[in-house]
Amino acid sequence: AFSLRPRISLRKGEYEGESNSYTKVKLSLDGRYTYQKLTVLPEIAYAYKKNDKVHPIFNETKEENSLEMRLLMSYAAPFGLDDWSAQMLLSYSYGDVTIDFYDTEALTTGLFMVYSF
């Protein structure tokens, strides 16, 4: 079985410090593929975030373009272990901000054994 799900979201964050308040638009596409015991869940997302006011220290309005890519794979009942699954996660994210101090980049990997009860 295979499925794709596009999503769009609009988020408004309001905080006491107006330079921390923001508007964020996110576009994403995630999928799901299942074949016997294997499930693959890829996701890709792009987001644009703009803060409402000028940052008081950097004297600039913060704007961010970010990209996220994620892949989760799950294999049910490995080695005949009922109620268990083996999972692998690979994720990359990048955020380019007009104020360089806030730029981000991350690579995440993981191997998991998950028990369901």
N, C-alpha and C positions, 0 to 999 in steps of 0.2 A: 504494500500500500504506500502511496506517495501523496503528499499534500504540500501546498505552498500557501502562506498566509501573509499578505501585505498589510502593513499597519502604518497609521499616521497618528501622531499625538501632539497636542499643544499643552504645554505646562506653563503656568504662571506662578512664580515664587515671589511672595511678598514678605519682606523682613523689615525690622526696625531701621537698619541702615539701608537707605535707598540704593546705595551703590551695590548692595548685595541682592537686591530684588532683580528679577530677570523674567524674560520670556524665552521659551525654548520650543522649537519645532523639531520633531524626530520622525524620520521615515525609516521603516525597517521591513525586511523580508525574511521570514523564517520558513524552514521546510521540515518535513518529517518523512523519513523513509524507513519502512519496516519490512524485513524479510526474515522469516522464521524467528530465530532468537536475537537477531541483530536489529538495533534501532539507531539511526543516524539523524542528528538534529543540527543542521547548519543554520546560522543566522548572520545577517549583515545589516548594519544600521549606519545612517548618517544623521547628525544632529547639528543644528545651528542655534546658538544661545547668545542673547544680547542682554547685558545688564542695563537697568533703567537710567542710572546716573553715572557721572564721572567718578572714578575711584579717587578717594581723598589723598592717598599717598602717591599713586602713579600718575595722577592728573590726566587720566585717559578713560574712556568708556570701554569696558571689557566686552569683547566679542569672541566667540569660540566656534570653530568648525571642528567636529569630531567624527571619527570613523571607528566602528567596532566590527570585528569579525570573530565569530565563535563557532566551534565545532565540538559537539558532545556525541560520543559513541557509547552505546550500551549493549552488552551481551548478556542475555538472561541465562541463569542456571549454568555458570561455567563449571566444568569438571563434575557435572551432575549434582551440584549443590542447589537444591530447591530453595526458593525464597531469597536467593542471592543474585546479584548481578555485578559484573565487572564493568567499570566505566572509565573512559578516557576523555579528558578535557584539553582543548587547545584554544587559546583566546589571544587576540591582539587588539589593542586599542591605541588610538593616537588622537591627541587634542592639540590643535593649533590655535593659540590665543593671541589677541593683539598685544597683550601685556606678556612678554616672554617669560616672566617669572612663573606664570601659571601653565605653561606648556606641559603636556603629559605624553608619556608613551609607556606602554606596559605589554609584556608578554607573559601569559600565564599558562602553565601546563599542570596536569594532575592525573594520577591514576588512583582509582577508588574501588573498594569492594563495598557494596551496599546491601544491607539486609532489610527485607520488607516483612513486617509482621502485622 
